[in-house]
């Protein structure tokens, strides 16, 4: 039996059912699971000294496009709204292949790990030149993060009134067939799973009603979750009203896309009726504040969602619409934007951190993650609060007000992924060298 002791933390912010915060305590880990929390626990095989540190659950990222790590800050897309941004980048993404998908996922997951993220979803909705979903799954396994990839898709190209070029869309029968393949090959529904697969048609403006409906039926048959983009900006709402004769909330409800096994990305423009629908049905939301700011989409009504009972988690979104992959930065931005919209008391640092941990885990259907409690997965972030970023702070748990933006140590499933601020599972320098070469090739092309 492998055992680890995280010893003598200045503060453990558990995010357990009672939201306990425990000073000077230890966490005992056995075989990837939290065994005990308390003071002066017996010393096991390995000890991690957490003196001067705040310990939290590993953070959870509920929405990402890892492939975009190769296309940050692309000229022509830097100042565009969503639809123009997509039209600029689609031709570049069409030149990707398996190497680009694997390497960009590896770098994106490494960046997430360094920000304290232990569980990440990913939404991969284009598969050019032989790329497949498992290119990202293999990258996650090497990095060592818990992973929830989703088999995305686009089926309505420009010639049929959709947004993506025809070269990037797929036949709908082939999409559903590949969803079955990857679920059968990689989805692990067990508690403590390191990989669960979801089904994720890209958006209402890139797939048909039939595919949305068939995807929902397939997901329920296979027992997997559903994900898509929804109500991201004003253009998105206008498209829904013009093409479907209704708002996005009614569209997804009519097609079976509400429920605790569904989560939607962005939801910036949900109205109160749609918020109430999501609350009643326990439909989740992946809030992506930095990307929403970058694309000028607006401020999502997170305060109203939380007050109504909508499950909300955080997402960094694509690295081409955020240009960073730091989930702690998303939590801080969430707090700040809700205060901008609704006043300084609209969201506390602790509530934003809860959304980034327990909240995201619940959105992904992972109550075994996102909290530090006996029997839960040993996904633990250790933050050094002895440095300049926290100097003078009276409240070490208020990490989002005064604290480091990178983790000192990260354990996932009881395995150390980050140690002393450095990724230890892969050779990051070699991976970055590979990524720079691939990015240059794309730029030269």
C-alpha positions in Angstrom: 0.0 0.0 0.0 1.4 3.4 -1.1 0.9 6.1 1.6 1.7 9.8 1.6 1.4 12.4 4.3 0.8 16.1 3.5 2.1 17.4 6.8 1.6 20.6 8.8 -0.4 22.8 6.4 -0.9 26.4 7.5 -4.5 25.9 6.4 -6.5 23.2 4.7 -9.5 24.5 2.8 -11.4 21.3 2.5 -14.5 22.3 0.5 -16.2 19.3 2.2 -19.9 19.2 3.0 -19.3 21.5 6.0 -16.7 23.7 4.2 -14.3 23.2 7.0 -11.0 25.1 7.2 -8.4 23.3 9.4 -5.2 24.9 10.7 -1.9 23.1 11.2 -3.3 19.7 10.1 -2.2 16.7 8.0 -3.7 14.8 5.2 -3.1 11.0 4.9 -3.3 9.5 1.4 -3.5 5.8 0.7 -3.6 4.3 -2.8 -4.7 7.5 -4.4 -7.6 8.2 -1.9 -7.7 10.5 1.1 -7.7 8.3 4.2 -7.7 10.8 7.0 -7.4 14.4 8.0 -6.2 15.5 11.4 -3.3 16.6 13.6 -0.2 14.5 14.3 -1.1 11.7 12.0 1.3 8.7 11.8 4.2 9.3 9.3 3.9 6.9 6.3 6.2 6.1 3.4 6.4 9.6 2.0 6.0 13.0 3.6 5.3 16.3 1.9 6.0 19.3 4.1 3.2 21.8 3.8 4.5 24.3 6.3 3.7 27.8 5.2 1.2 26.5 2.6 -2.5 26.6 2.0 -3.9 23.3 0.8 -7.0 23.1 -1.4 -8.6 20.4 -3.5 -7.2 20.3 -7.0 -8.9 22.8 -9.3 -11.4 21.7 -12.0 -11.5 23.0 -15.5 -14.9 22.3 -17.1 -14.3 23.7 -20.6 -11.3 23.8 -22.8 -10.1 23.4 -26.4 -6.6 22.1 -25.9 -5.8 22.0 -29.6 -5.8 25.8 -29.6 -2.6 26.0 -27.6 -0.8 26.2 -30.9 -2.7 29.3 -32.1 -2.4 32.0 -29.4 -2.4 35.6 -30.3 -3.0 35.0 -34.0 -3.0 38.3 -36.0 -6.4 38.9 -37.5 -8.1 37.1 -34.6 -6.8 39.2 -31.7 -9.5 41.9 -31.8 -12.4 40.0 -33.4 -15.8 39.0 -32.1 -16.6 35.3 -31.9 -17.8 34.6 -35.4 -15.0 36.6 -37.1 -12.5 35.0 -34.7 -13.6 31.6 -35.8 -13.5 32.4 -39.5 -9.9 33.6 -39.2 -8.8 30.5 -37.3 -10.7 27.7 -39.1 -8.3 27.6 -42.1 -5.3 27.3 -39.7 -6.9 24.5 -37.7 -7.7 22.7 -40.9 -3.9 22.1 -41.3 -3.6 20.3 -37.9 -3.0 16.5 -37.6 -2.3 14.0 -34.9 1.1 15.6 -33.9 -0.5 19.0 -33.5 -3.4 17.6 -31.4 -1.1 15.6 -29.1 1.5 18.3 -28.5 -1.0 21.2 -28.0 -2.9 19.0 -25.5 0.3 18.2 -23.7 1.3 21.8 -23.3 -2.2 23.0 -22.4 -2.5 20.3 -19.7 0.9 21.1 -18.4 -0.1 24.8 -18.1 -3.3 23.8 -16.3 -1.3 21.5 -13.9 1.0 24.4 -12.9 -2.1 26.5 -12.0 -3.3 23.8 -9.6 -5.7 22.0 -11.9 -6.1 18.3 -11.3 -9.2 17.5 -13.5 -9.9 19.0 -16.9 -12.5 18.6 -19.5 -11.7 19.1 -23.2 -14.0 19.8 -26.2 -12.4 18.7 -29.4 -14.8 19.2 -32.3 -12.6 19.0 -35.5 -10.5 16.1 -36.7 -8.5 17.1 -39.8 -5.8 15.0 -41.4 -6.3 11.8 -39.3 -6.5 13.5 -35.9 -8.5 11.5 -33.3 -9.8 12.1 -29.8 -7.2 9.7 -28.4 -4.4 12.0 -29.4 -5.5 14.2 -26.4 -6.3 11.2 -24.2 -2.7 9.9 -24.5 -1.4 13.4 -23.8 -3.4 13.6 -20.6 -2.2 10.2 -19.5 1.4 11.3 -19.9 0.9 14.5 -18.0 -1.0 12.7 -15.3 -4.2 14.8 -15.0 -7.7 13.4 -14.5 -9.4 13.9 -17.9 -12.9 14.3 -19.3 -12.5 14.6 -23.1 -15.6 15.1 -25.2 -16.0 13.9 -28.8 -17.1 17.1 -30.4 -18.3 17.5 -34.0 -19.3 19.9 -36.8 -21.7 18.8 -39.5 -23.1 21.9 -41.1 -20.6 23.7 -43.3 -20.7 27.1 -45.0 -22.5 25.7 -48.1 -25.4 24.5 -45.9 -25.7 27.8 -44.0 -23.3 26.9 -41.1 -20.2 28.8 -39.9 -17.3 26.3 -40.4 -15.8 25.6 -43.9 -17.0 22.5 -45.5 -13.5 20.9 -45.2 -13.9 20.7 -41.4 -17.3 19.1 -41.2 -18.1 15.4 -41.0 -21.0 13.2 -42.0 -23.3 12.7 -39.1 -23.5 8.9 -39.3 -19.7 8.8 -39.1 -19.7 11.2 -36.1 -22.1 9.0 -34.1 -20.1 5.9 -35.1 -16.9 7.4 -33.8 -18.6 8.5 -30.6 -19.4 4.9 -29.9 -15.9 3.8 -30.7 -14.2 6.2 -28.3 -16.7 5.6 -25.5 -16.2 1.9 -25.8 -12.4 2.2 -25.9 -11.7 4.9 -23.3 -14.7 5.8 -21.0 -14.3 4.6 -17.5 -17.5 5.2 -15.4 -16.1 4.0 -12.1 -15.5 6.2 -9.1 -11.9 7.4 -9.1 -11.8 7.1 -12.9 -8.9 8.9 -14.7 -10.8 9.2 -18.0 -14.4 9.7 -18.8 -15.6 10.5 -22.3 -18.6 12.8 -23.3 -20.4 13.6 -26.5 -20.3 17.2 -27.6 -21.6 18.5 -30.9 -19.9 21.9 -31.2 -22.7 24.4 -31.2 -26.2 25.1 -32.5 -24.7 26.9 -35.5 -22.5 24.1 -36.7 -24.6 20.9 -36.3 -28.2 19.9 -37.2 -31.2 19.4 -35.0 -31.0 15.7 -35.9 -27.5 15.4 -34.7 -28.2 17.2 -31.4 -31.2 14.9 -30.8 -29.3 11.7 -31.8 -26.3 12.7 -29.7 -28.6 13.0 -26.6 -30.2 9.6 -27.3 -26.7 8.0 -27.7 -25.3 9.6 -24.6 -28.1 8.3 -22.4 -27.8 4.9 -23.9 -24.1 4.8 -23.1 -24.4 6.6 -19.8 -22.1 9.5 -20.7 -22.5 13.2 -20.4 -23.4 15.8 -23.0 -21.7 19.1 -23.7 -21.9 22.0 -26.2 -21.6 25.8 -26.5 -24.7 27.9 -25.7 -25.8 31.5 -25.6 -22.2 32.7 -25.9 -22.8 36.2 -27.2 -25.4 38.4 -28.9 -24.6 36.9 -32.4 -25.3 33.5 -30.9 -28.8 34.6 -29.7 -29.6 36.2 -33.0 -28.6 33.1 -34.9 -30.8 30.9 -32.7 -33.8 33.2 -33.1 -33.4 33.5 -36.9 -32.7 29.9 -37.7 -34.7 28.1 -35.0 -37.4 30.6 -34.1 -36.6 30.4 -30.4 -34.0 31.3 -27.8 -31.2 28.8 -27.0 -32.8 27.6 -23.8 -36.0 26.5 -25.6 -33.9 24.9 -28.4 -31.9 22.7 -26.1 -34.9 21.8 -23.9 -36.8 20.7 -27.0 -33.9 18.4 -28.1 -33.3 16.7 -24.7 -30.3 18.8 -23.8 -31.2 19.6 -20.2 -30.5 17.5 -17.1 -27.8 16.7 -14.6 -25.9 14.8 -17.4 -25.6 18.0 -19.5 -23.4 21.0 -19.2 -23.2 24.0 -21.5 -20.2 26.3 -22.0 -20.5 30.1 -21.6 -24.2 30.9 -21.2 -23.3 34.6 -21.1 -26.7 35.6 -22.5 -29.1 33.3 -20.6 -32.2 35.2 -19.5 -34.1 34.6 -16.2 -36.4 32.0 -17.8 -33.5 30.0 -19.1 -31.7 30.3 -15.7 -34.8 28.9 -14.0 -34.9 26.0 -16.6 -31.3 25.1 -15.9 -31.9 25.3 -12.1 -35.0 23.0 -12.2 -33.3 20.5 -14.5 -29.9 20.7 -12.8 -28.2 21.5 -16.1 -24.6 22.6 -15.6 -22.8 25.7 -16.9 -19.1 26.1 -17.6 -18.3 29.8 -17.0 -15.4 31.1 -19.0 -14.8 34.7 -17.8 -11.4 35.5 -19.4 -12.5 34.2 -22.8 -15.8 36.0 -22.5 -13.8 39.3 -21.8 -11.3 38.6 -24.6 -14.0 38.1 -27.2 -16.2 40.9 -25.9 -19.1 38.5 -25.3 -20.2 40.0 -22.0 -20.5 39.1 -18.3 -22.3 35.9 -17.6 -25.0 36.1 -14.9 -23.2 33.8 -12.5 -24.6 35.4 -9.4 -28.2 34.9 -10.7 -27.3 31.3 -11.7 -25.9 30.4 -8.3 -28.7 32.0 -6.5 -31.2 30.0 -8.5 -29.4 26.8 -7.9 -27.7 26.3 -11.3 -24.6 24.1 -11.0 -21.7 26.3 -12.1 -18.0 25.4 -12.8 -15.2 27.3 -14.4 -13.4 26.8 -17.8 -10.4 28.5 -19.3 -11.9 27.9 -22.8 -9.5 27.7 -25.8 -6.0 29.1 -25.6 -6.8 31.0 -28.8 -9.6 32.9 -27.1 -8.1 33.2 -23.7 -4.4 33.0 -24.5 -3.8 31.5 -21.1 -4.6 28.3 -19.3 -4.6 29.2 -15.6 -7.8 28.1 -13.8 -6.9 30.1 -10.7 -6.9 33.2 -12.8 -10.4 32.2 -14.0 -11.6 32.0 -10.4 -10.3 35.5 -9.6 -11.8 36.9 -12.8 -15.1 35.3 -11.9 -15.1 37.0 -8.5 -14.1 40.4 -10.0 -16.6 40.4 -12.9 -19.5 39.5 -10.6 -18.5 42.4 -8.4 -18.3 44.7 -11.4 -21.8 43.7 -12.4 -23.5 43.5 -9.0 -21.3 45.2 -6.3 -18.4 44.4 -4.1 -20.3 42.0 -2.0 -21.6 40.0 -5.0 -19.1 37.2 -4.7 -16.4 36.3 -2.0 -13.0 34.9 -2.7 -14.1 31.7 -0.9 -17.2 31.3 -3.1 -15.2 31.7 -6.3 -12.7 29.1 -5.0 -15.6 26.8 -4.3 -16.8 27.2 -7.9 -13.3 26.3 -9.1 -13.1 23.1 -7.0 -16.3 21.5 -5.8 -18.5 23.4 -8.2 -16.6 22.2 -11.3 -16.4 18.6 -10.0 -20.2 18.5 -9.5 -20.8 19.9 -13.0 -18.7 17.1 -14.5 -20.6 14.5 -12.4 -17.6 13.9 -10.2 -18.6 14.1 -6.5 -15.5 11.9 -5.8 -13.4 15.0 -6.7 -13.2 18.7 -5.8 -13.2 18.3 -2.0 -10.7 17.1 0.7 -12.5 14.5 2.7 -12.0 10.8 3.6 -12.9 8.5 0.7 -12.4 11.2 -1.9 -9.8 11.2 -4.7 -6.4 12.5 -3.5 -6.3 15.4 -5.9 -4.6 18.1 -3.8 -3.1 21.5 -4.6 -0.5 23.0 -2.3 0.0 26.7 -2.4 3.1 28.4 -0.9 1.8 31.5 0.9 5.2 32.5 2.3 6.2 34.5 -0.7 5.8 38.0 -2.0 2.3 37.4 -3.5 0.8 36.7 -0.1 3.0 39.0 2.0 0.9 40.9 4.5 -2.2 38.8 3.9 -4.3 38.4 7.1 -6.4 35.6 5.6 -4.4 32.8 3.9 -7.6 31.2 2.6 -8.4 34.3 0.5 -6.0 33.1 -2.2 -7.9 34.9 -4.9 -7.3 38.3 -3.2 -3.7 37.8 -2.2 -1.8 34.7 -3.2 0.3 32.9 -5.7 -1.0 32.2 -9.2 1.0 29.0 -9.6 0.9 25.9 -7.4 3.9 24.6 -5.4 2.8 21.0 -5.5 0.0 19.1 -7.2 -1.1 15.6 -6.5 -3.5 13.8 -8.8 -4.8 10.4 -7.6 -2.1 10.5 -5.0 0.7 10.9 -7.6 2.9 14.0 -7.6 2.5 15.8 -10.9 4.0 19.2 -9.8 6.8 19.4 -7.3 8.4 22.7 -6.1 6.7 24.5 -9.0 8.0 22.2 -11.7 6.1 19.6 -13.7 7.7 16.2 -13.0 5.8 13.8 -15.2 7.1 14.8 -18.6 10.1 16.7 -20.0 8.4 20.0 -20.4 11.4 21.7 -22.1 11.4 19.0 -24.8 7.6 19.3 -25.2 7.9 23.1 -25.6 10.6 22.7 -28.2 8.3 20.4 -30.2 5.4 22.9 -29.8 7.6 25.8 -31.1 8.5 23.8 -34.2 4.9 22.9 -34.9 3.8 26.6 -34.4 6.5 27.8 -36.8 5.3 25.3 -39.4 1.8 26.6 -39.1 2.9 30.2 -39.3 5.1 29.5 -42.3 2.2 27.7 -44.0 
